[in-house]
């Protein structure tokens, strides 16, 4: 249900100010609640599927102006988890 909520929040990108969407979706929901659940989940196909769903719901335009290899500040912890 947290993944669905994150997806729904990120759908507001382009309608509501980007700062608000990123703050609510990434800083508050992803980093405070969803990432804790993902870190505590046992490794396996279900966890990988959830990680893929998180990545799939992120708006592509947020990554267009980034230097290669540098994540969004709000996604640093998530990126570190992906690398593990």
C-alpha positions in Angstrom: 0.0 0.0 0.0 3.0 2.3 0.6 4.1 1.7 -3.0 0.7 2.6 -4.3 0.6 5.8 -2.2 4.1 6.8 -3.5 3.0 6.2 -7.0 -0.2 8.3 -6.5 1.8 11.1 -4.9 4.3 11.2 -7.8 1.5 11.3 -10.3 1.0 14.9 -9.1 4.3 15.9 -10.6 3.7 18.7 -13.2 0.4 19.6 -11.6 1.6 20.6 -8.1 5.0 22.3 -7.5 7.9 19.9 -8.0 9.3 20.8 -4.6 6.1 19.8 -2.8 5.9 16.5 -4.7 9.5 15.6 -4.0 9.2 16.6 -0.3 6.1 14.6 0.3 6.9 11.6 -1.9 10.6 11.2 -1.4 11.6 12.9 1.8 8.6 12.0 3.8 7.1 8.8 2.4 10.0 7.0 0.8 12.8 7.9 3.2 10.8 7.7 6.4 8.5 4.8 5.9 9.0 2.8 2.7 12.8 2.6 2.9 12.6 1.2 6.4 10.3 -1.6 5.2 12.5 -2.3 2.3 15.6 -2.5 4.5 13.9 -4.9 6.8 12.5 -7.2 4.1 14.3 -10.4 3.4 16.3 -10.3 0.2 14.6 -12.1 -2.7 12.4 -11.7 -5.7 9.6 -9.9 -3.8 11.9 -7.2 -2.5 13.5 -6.7 -6.0 10.0 -6.3 -7.5 9.2 -3.7 -4.9 12.5 -1.8 -5.6 11.7 -1.9 -9.3 8.2 -0.5 -8.7 9.7 2.4 -6.7 12.1 3.2 -9.6 9.4 2.9 -12.2 7.2 5.5 -10.5 9.9 8.2 -10.4 9.4 10.9 -13.0 12.1 10.7 -15.7 12.4 14.5 -16.0 13.8 14.7 -12.5 17.0 12.9 -13.8 17.5 14.8 -17.1 19.7 17.6 -15.7 21.7 15.6 -13.3 25.4 14.9 -13.7 26.1 11.3 -14.5 26.3 9.2 -11.4 24.9 11.8 -9.0 21.5 10.9 -7.5 18.8 13.3 -6.3 19.6 14.4 -2.8 16.4 12.8 -1.6 17.3 9.5 -3.2 20.8 9.0 -1.7 19.7 6.5 0.9 17.6 4.6 -1.6 20.5 4.5 -4.1 22.8 3.1 -1.4 20.3 0.4 -0.6 20.1 -0.5 -4.3 23.9 -0.8 -4.5 23.9 -3.2 -1.6 
